[in-house]
Amino acid sequence: MPSLDYENLLRAAGHRIIAGIDEAGRGPLAGPVCVAAVVLPEGYEHTVLNDSKQLSEAKRERLYEEITGDARIRWHCEVVGVAEIDRVNILQATWLGMRLCALALEPRPDAVLIDGRPVRDFPVHQVALVKGDSLSHSIAAASIIAKVTRDRLMVALAARHPGYGFEVHKGYPTPQHQALLRKLGPCTEHRRSFAPVARWMPEL
């Protein structure tokens, strides 16, 4: 289970405000990538908070409301859309969202814990943790906000682009999604820079 051990190590090193950062949506063929940053109060404890992928949708929704409704917690979420993903690639779009999240928090963190690998040209001190959402409470909280935000956006996109099943697979490359993509062709929310989508683009 996650803890505040890594946050406490950074505090012991002299950092005062530590944010956890995580993303949701790097792998889908459609929709944005969402990135969240969360600053938890010192000594924060939670018996359920965990990597969003380990929790049911109902638990994620409850935790989202709990985290975002807690006045002690500071958080920010960035939504990086398909146009930017296709323009710079998904890795660069995710890094952009992470940088923007760190800069948007007020007061700005002086250190961040990032899920995954180090981010190039990051504006504050960073510590990258592989599988950090299962190690750090701050990253786990960010993973909840990013995942719930993105899932809600995909449900909204399903109403605007009916027939693709976005409300079910959330844009991920499931067999159902790929079959519908083959049948209907890409919509405006599909990532043209991803090979499974480019394969079904109409000839110009």
Rosetta silent file (secondary structure, phi, psi, omega in degrees, C-alpha in Angstrom):
SEQUENCE: MPSLDYENLLRAAGHRIIAGIDEAGRGPLAGPVCVAAVVLPEGYEHTVLNDSKQLSEAKRERLYEEITGDARIRWHCEVVGVAEIDRVNILQATWLGMRLCALALEPRPDAVLIDGRPVRDFPVHQVALVKGDSLSHSIAAASIIAKVTRDRLMVALAARHPGYGFEVHKGYPTPQHQALLRKLGPCTEHRRSFAPVARWMPEL
SCORE:     score description
SCORE:     0.000 S_00000001
   1 L     0.000  149.292  178.136    0.000    0.000    0.000 S_00000001
   2 L   -65.202  160.644  176.852    1.143    3.581   -0.605 S_00000001
   3 E  -147.708 -173.372  174.690    2.494    5.690    2.240 S_00000001
   4 L  -101.559   18.394 -176.708    4.075    9.093    2.845 S_00000001
   5 H   -58.374  -45.565 -178.175    7.581    7.629    3.161 S_00000001
   6 H   -70.828  -36.759  175.266    8.899    9.292   -0.006 S_00000001
   7 H   -62.122  -41.744 -179.053    7.227   12.585    0.856 S_00000001
   8 H   -68.311  -33.553  175.284    8.831   12.444    4.303 S_00000001
   9 H   -63.344  -40.664  178.439   12.256   11.755    2.809 S_00000001
  10 H   -67.741  -38.172  176.711   11.917   14.898    0.711 S_00000001
  11 H   -63.852  -40.861  178.920   10.818   16.899    3.755 S_00000001
  12 H   -63.368  -26.956  178.398   13.837   15.604    5.675 S_00000001
  13 L   -84.158   -0.324  175.402   16.001   16.872    2.812 S_00000001
  14 L   107.503   -1.691  178.302   14.563   20.365    3.265 S_00000001
  15 L   -82.572  136.266 -175.234   11.684   20.463    0.778 S_00000001
  16 L   -96.461  -47.453 -174.248    8.504   21.946    2.229 S_00000001
  17 L  -112.327  114.476 -175.663    5.765   21.479   -0.387 S_00000001
  18 E  -118.272  126.094  178.451    5.728   18.106   -2.144 S_00000001
  19 E  -109.451  146.153  169.456    3.288   17.190   -4.914 S_00000001
  20 E  -101.105  138.624 -177.200    2.537   13.790   -6.400 S_00000001
  21 E  -128.583  135.120  176.299    1.936   13.702  -10.153 S_00000001
  22 E  -149.800  165.226 -178.607    0.355   10.986  -12.303 S_00000001
  23 E  -127.078  163.829  170.899   -1.442   10.651  -15.627 S_00000001
  24 E  -137.967  130.897  173.572   -4.288    8.689  -17.157 S_00000001
  25 L   107.450   25.725  176.043   -4.711    7.978  -20.831 S_00000001
  26 L   -74.955  -32.171 -172.834   -1.333    7.408  -22.444 S_00000001
  27 L   -89.250  -19.176 -176.369   -2.398    4.166  -24.103 S_00000001
  28 L   -63.778  160.758  175.630   -5.851    4.883  -25.600 S_00000001
  29 L   -89.866  -10.001 -176.016   -6.496    5.431  -29.288 S_00000001
  30 E  -145.358  155.971  176.069   -8.914    8.288  -28.590 S_00000001
  31 L    86.142  172.678 -175.873   -9.469   11.139  -26.184 S_00000001
  32 L   -78.772  170.866  164.370   -7.123   13.321  -24.142 S_00000001
  33 E  -103.399  134.292 -178.755   -4.404   12.458  -21.687 S_00000001
  34 E  -112.360  135.187 -179.387   -5.175   13.808  -18.208 S_00000001
  35 E  -125.389  135.241  179.400   -2.493   14.705  -15.689 S_00000001
  36 E  -127.097  149.140  174.138   -3.081   15.544  -12.018 S_00000001
  37 E  -126.914  137.657 -176.624   -0.905   16.926   -9.239 S_00000001
  38 E  -135.715  133.152  171.533   -1.812   16.632   -5.548 S_00000001
  39 E  -111.589  115.493  178.682   -0.269   18.094   -2.389 S_00000001
  40 L   -93.779  151.187  177.268   -1.374   16.219    0.730 S_00000001
  41 L   -67.938  151.528  178.644   -1.077   17.648    4.230 S_00000001
  42 L   -59.334  134.560 -179.543    1.824   16.440    6.366 S_00000001
  43 L    82.116    8.796 -178.358    0.866   13.289    8.276 S_00000001
  44 L   -61.223  135.720  178.118   -2.037   12.449    5.953 S_00000001
  45 L  -130.863  145.346  177.774   -3.305    8.891    6.402 S_00000001
  46 L  -155.710  132.453 -175.324   -5.792    6.851    4.399 S_00000001
  47 L   -88.721  -13.648 -175.843   -6.614    3.149    4.591 S_00000001
  48 L  -111.695  -31.000 -174.219   -8.168    2.819    1.105 S_00000001
  49 L   -54.339  124.949 -176.442   -6.251    5.246   -1.120 S_00000001
  50 L  -155.197  174.697  172.922   -4.266    3.246   -3.666 S_00000001
  51 L   -46.792  128.604 -175.224   -3.248    3.117   -7.318 S_00000001
  52 H   -58.094  -29.600 -178.447   -6.417    3.904   -9.288 S_00000001
  53 H   -69.729  -17.250 -179.635   -5.951    0.769  -11.413 S_00000001
  54 H   -92.076    0.154 -173.979   -6.342   -1.363   -8.264 S_00000001
  55 L  -116.129  151.772  175.214   -9.712    0.154   -7.344 S_00000001
  56 L   -70.696  161.997  178.347  -13.240   -0.295   -8.669 S_00000001
  57 H   -59.060  -40.679 -179.528  -14.912    2.571  -10.513 S_00000001
  58 H   -62.983  -41.341  178.682  -17.231    3.148   -7.539 S_00000001
  59 H   -67.767  -39.317  177.668  -14.292    3.414   -5.136 S_00000001
  60 H   -61.109  -43.221 -179.676  -12.437    5.762   -7.478 S_00000001
  61 H   -62.621  -42.439  179.634  -15.483    8.020   -7.687 S_00000001
  62 H   -65.063  -41.908  179.326  -15.849    8.108   -3.896 S_00000001
  63 H   -67.243  -37.502  177.091  -12.166    8.847   -3.412 S_00000001
  64 H   -57.725  -48.647 -179.564  -12.264   11.573   -6.063 S_00000001
  65 H   -64.114  -37.728 -179.999  -15.059   13.354   -4.200 S_00000001
  66 H   -67.074  -46.455 -177.628  -13.255   12.885   -0.891 S_00000001
  67 H   -66.881  -49.649 -176.360   -9.897   14.184   -2.142 S_00000001
  68 H   -71.806  -18.383  179.620  -11.225   17.142   -4.117 S_00000001
  69 L   -93.715   -0.894 -178.324  -13.619   18.058   -1.299 S_00000001
  70 L   -90.698  115.112 -175.739  -10.928   18.147    1.404 S_00000001
  71 L   -65.497  -17.453  179.552   -9.909   21.764    2.048 S_00000001
  72 L   -78.986  -16.329 -173.190   -6.507   20.629    3.347 S_00000001
  73 L  -101.076  130.777  174.077   -5.573   19.127   -0.035 S_00000001
  74 E  -103.538  138.085 -177.499   -4.338   21.197   -2.977 S_00000001
  75 E  -152.517  159.802  175.586   -4.712   19.719   -6.432 S_00000001
  76 E  -151.563  145.400  177.965   -4.774   20.574  -10.131 S_00000001
  77 E  -129.485  131.860  176.175   -5.660   18.587  -13.256 S_00000001
  78 E  -109.556  138.000  176.542   -4.557   19.318  -16.831 S_00000001
  79 E  -113.347  114.240  179.872   -6.332   17.934  -19.897 S_00000001
  80 E  -104.232  116.181 -169.619   -4.087   17.688  -22.966 S_00000001
  81 L   -80.013  175.535 -175.442   -6.215   17.147  -26.053 S_00000001
  82 H   -61.576  -38.880 -178.497   -5.863   15.033  -29.157 S_00000001
  83 H   -60.184  -42.208  179.407   -4.570   17.869  -31.349 S_00000001
  84 H   -70.836  -38.842  177.031   -1.592   18.410  -29.044 S_00000001
  85 H   -58.660  -45.933 -179.785   -0.976   14.669  -28.701 S_00000001
  86 H   -69.601  -28.362 -177.629   -0.845   14.325  -32.482 S_00000001
  87 H   -74.990  -42.461 -172.172    1.325   17.427  -32.824 S_00000001
  88 H  -115.045  -11.788 -176.416    4.085   16.529  -30.360 S_00000001
  89 L    94.213  159.896 -170.238    3.496   12.783  -29.571 S_00000001
  90 H   -67.601  -35.697  179.509    1.965   11.224  -26.473 S_00000001
  91 H   -64.803  -48.282 -179.581    5.124   11.273  -24.329 S_00000001
  92 H   -64.969  -36.004  178.023    5.746   14.978  -24.923 S_00000001
  93 H   -65.757  -39.237  177.926    2.048   15.755  -24.371 S_00000001
  94 H   -66.342  -44.481  177.933    2.143   13.898  -21.048 S_00000001
  95 H   -61.383  -39.891  177.270    5.300   15.725  -19.977 S_00000001
  96 H   -58.504  -47.825  179.168    3.683   19.030  -20.934 S_00000001
  97 H   -59.550  -38.913  179.407    0.696   18.224  -18.725 S_00000001
  98 H   -66.136  -43.131  178.167    3.009   17.329  -15.839 S_00000001
  99 H   -63.001  -45.697 -178.950    4.945   20.594  -16.121 S_00000001
 100 H   -62.056  -39.170  178.418    1.736   22.631  -16.317 S_00000001
 101 H   -60.809  -47.074 -178.859    0.318   20.855  -13.249 S_00000001
 102 H   -61.421  -40.462 -178.048    3.381   21.647  -11.156 S_00000001
 103 H   -74.409  -23.153 -176.107    3.316   25.306  -12.216 S_00000001
 104 H   -82.511  -22.507 -178.998   -0.438   25.664  -11.612 S_00000001
 105 L   -67.123  142.260 -179.051   -0.387   24.651   -7.940 S_00000001
 106 L  -131.329  118.545   -3.079   -0.490   27.544   -5.489 S_00000001
 107 L   -70.800  158.361 -176.377    1.822   27.813   -3.686 S_00000001
 108 L   -67.328  136.817  176.950    4.118   26.099   -6.145 S_00000001
 109 L   -66.358  150.015  174.069    5.700   22.856   -4.903 S_00000001
 110 L  -101.627    1.493  171.782    9.451   22.830   -4.428 S_00000001
 111 E  -158.347  149.408  178.294    9.628   19.103   -5.116 S_00000001
 112 E  -133.396  149.058  169.722    7.452   16.549   -6.916 S_00000001
 113 E  -105.704  122.458 -174.968    7.113   12.781   -6.947 S_00000001
 114 E  -113.402  134.306  175.541    6.347   11.588  -10.470 S_00000001
 115 E   -74.660  123.765  176.396    4.943    8.207  -11.428 S_00000001
 116 L   108.113 -140.106 -175.638    7.244    6.590  -13.974 S_00000001
 117 L   -95.364  163.127  178.201   10.459    7.926  -15.479 S_00000001
 118 L   -59.448  148.369 -179.943   12.084   11.357  -15.055 S_00000001
 119 L  -102.482  128.112 -178.096   10.568   14.203  -17.059 S_00000001
 120 L   -66.953  142.332  174.613   12.931   16.292  -19.167 S_00000001
 121 L    56.815   44.090 -179.270   13.243   20.029  -18.390 S_00000001
 122 L   -79.716  142.058 -171.213   11.043   19.873  -15.307 S_00000001
 123 L   -77.909  -13.095  177.577   10.595   23.243  -13.563 S_00000001
 124 L  -134.710  171.019  178.853   11.100   22.001   -9.963 S_00000001
 125 E   -58.941  134.109 -178.089   13.059   19.257   -8.217 S_00000001
 126 E  -128.110  148.006  169.248   11.672   15.845   -9.201 S_00000001
 127 E  -127.128  118.587 -178.936   11.929   12.274   -7.980 S_00000001
 128 E   -94.402  132.417 -178.805   10.618    9.693  -10.433 S_00000001
 129 E  -124.840  115.126  173.944    9.209    6.460   -9.005 S_00000001
 130 L   -66.125  131.152 -173.311    8.382    3.497  -11.207 S_00000001
 131 L    58.547   36.297 -177.411    4.972    2.224  -10.054 S_00000001
 132 H   -63.225  -24.898  179.736    4.865    5.279   -7.837 S_00000001
 133 H   -69.173  -14.071  174.215    1.070    5.155   -7.584 S_00000001
 134 H  -101.794    2.341 -178.409    1.474    2.036   -5.429 S_00000001
 135 L  -114.502  -35.159 -172.559    4.243    3.624   -3.328 S_00000001
 136 E  -117.583  130.733  176.135    3.238    7.230   -2.643 S_00000001
 137 H   -61.289  -37.798 -179.077   -0.053    8.530   -1.258 S_00000001
 138 H   -64.870  -43.907  178.499    0.407   11.776   -3.182 S_00000001
 139 H   -67.646  -40.532  178.706    0.882    9.981   -6.500 S_00000001
 140 H   -60.140  -41.933  177.899   -2.007    7.613   -5.736 S_00000001
 141 H   -63.360  -40.544  177.079   -4.277   10.599   -5.079 S_00000001
 142 H   -63.773  -37.104  179.994   -3.147   12.171   -8.366 S_00000001
 143 H   -64.759  -36.197  177.828   -3.868    8.909  -10.179 S_00000001
 144 H   -64.124  -48.953 -177.509   -7.439    8.944   -8.834 S_00000001
 145 H   -63.696  -44.611 -179.605   -8.080   12.516   -9.986 S_00000001
 146 H   -63.091  -44.582 -176.655   -6.537   11.948  -13.423 S_00000001
 147 H   -67.186  -47.046 -178.789   -8.399    8.670  -14.003 S_00000001
 148 H   -66.089  -41.435  177.505  -11.834    9.867  -12.857 S_00000001
 149 H   -58.263  -46.960 -177.664  -11.487   13.132  -14.791 S_00000001
 150 H   -67.323  -42.696  179.354  -10.598   11.270  -17.965 S_00000001
 151 H   -59.991  -41.237  178.644  -13.317    8.630  -17.575 S_00000001
 152 H   -64.916  -39.140  178.358  -15.937   11.360  -17.145 S_00000001
 153 H   -64.568  -39.205 -179.128  -14.647   13.159  -20.231 S_00000001
 154 H   -68.619  -33.949  174.744  -14.841    9.964  -22.288 S_00000001
 155 H   -64.270  -40.916  177.392  -18.459    9.403  -21.212 S_00000001
 156 H   -64.940  -39.475  178.620  -19.226   12.953  -22.372 S_00000001
 157 H   -67.381  -28.918  177.893  -17.432   12.306  -25.674 S_00000001
 158 H   -62.059  -35.184  178.978  -19.511    9.153  -26.165 S_00000001
 159 H   -70.974  -30.181  179.866  -22.630   11.329  -26.337 S_00000001
 160 H   -84.957  -22.839 -179.232  -21.004   13.551  -28.978 S_00000001
 161 L  -130.840   69.926 -176.403  -19.593   10.629  -30.979 S_00000001
 162 L   -65.377  151.946  175.307  -22.137    7.810  -30.632 S_00000001
 163 L   102.863  -17.281 -177.980  -21.378    4.343  -31.898 S_00000001
 164 L   -92.592  -14.394  179.609  -17.762    4.013  -30.786 S_00000001
 165 L    75.526   25.998 -179.093  -18.463    2.809  -27.245 S_00000001
 166 H   -56.510  -31.769 -178.290  -16.262    5.415  -25.576 S_00000001
 167 H   -68.956  -17.221 -178.189  -18.391    5.148  -22.431 S_00000001
 168 H   -96.893  -57.504 -173.853  -17.400    1.467  -22.151 S_00000001
 169 H   -95.466   -7.197  176.299  -13.736    1.159  -23.204 S_00000001
 170 L    58.893   26.145  176.930  -12.781    4.834  -22.585 S_00000001
 171 L    90.869   -6.454 -179.402  -10.813    4.916  -25.841 S_00000001
 172 L   -70.816  156.141 -173.497   -8.469    2.030  -25.040 S_00000001
 173 L   -79.594   58.204  176.056   -7.634   -0.378  -27.912 S_00000001
 174 L   -71.780  160.815  176.091  -10.031   -3.162  -26.924 S_00000001
 175 H   -55.655  -39.340  178.558  -11.156   -5.623  -29.616 S_00000001
 176 H   -61.238  -46.768 -178.732  -14.591   -3.939  -29.567 S_00000001
 177 H   -63.036  -44.039 -177.883  -13.100   -0.488  -30.087 S_00000001
 178 H   -67.675  -33.340  176.612  -10.823   -1.635  -32.899 S_00000001
 179 H   -66.527  -41.020  178.959  -13.707   -3.394  -34.644 S_00000001
 180 H   -69.667  -36.468  176.554  -15.818   -0.223  -34.459 S_00000001
 181 H   -62.669  -41.119  178.233  -12.895    1.878  -35.645 S_00000001
 182 H   -65.369  -38.617 -177.630  -12.515   -0.428  -38.636 S_00000001
 183 H   -75.263  -44.754 -171.848  -16.250   -0.216  -39.355 S_00000001
 184 H   -98.398  -20.055 -171.966  -16.857    3.508  -38.808 S_00000001
 185 L    80.263  164.634 -177.477  -13.452    5.043  -39.410 S_00000001
 186 L   -68.594  148.735  170.276  -11.857    7.530  -36.995 S_00000001
 187 L  -101.866 -177.971 -175.883  -13.782   10.438  -35.458 S_00000001
 188 L   -67.500  -16.172  179.539  -12.257   13.769  -34.471 S_00000001
 189 L   -93.416    3.462  176.324  -11.320   12.409  -31.028 S_00000001
 190 E   -85.489  145.376 -178.037   -9.132    9.627  -32.406 S_00000001
 191 L   -84.663  102.713 -176.372   -5.359   10.061  -32.247 S_00000001
 192 L   -62.499  -24.924 -178.430   -4.218   10.147  -35.863 S_00000001
 193 L   -78.105   -7.244  177.724   -0.573    9.701  -34.826 S_00000001
 194 L   -90.320  131.161 -173.223   -1.325    6.243  -33.406 S_00000001
 195 H   -55.768  -43.394 -179.768   -0.790    3.455  -35.945 S_00000001
 196 H   -62.667  -23.334  176.702   -4.068    1.555  -35.298 S_00000001
 197 H   -85.287  -45.319 -178.614   -5.969    4.792  -36.053 S_00000001
 198 H   -58.194  -31.176 -179.358   -3.837    5.880  -39.033 S_00000001
 199 L   -59.782  -30.311 -175.571   -4.498    2.497  -40.631 S_00000001
 200 L  -108.148   15.401  175.212   -8.190    3.376  -41.011 S_00000001
 201 L   -70.317  139.995  178.487   -7.846    6.980  -42.090 S_00000001
 202 L   -65.816  146.735  176.536   -9.688    7.677  -45.379 S_00000001
 203 L   -67.963  137.235  178.107   -7.507    8.167  -48.445 S_00000001
 204 L   -82.340    0.000    0.000   -7.136   11.817  -49.458 S_00000001
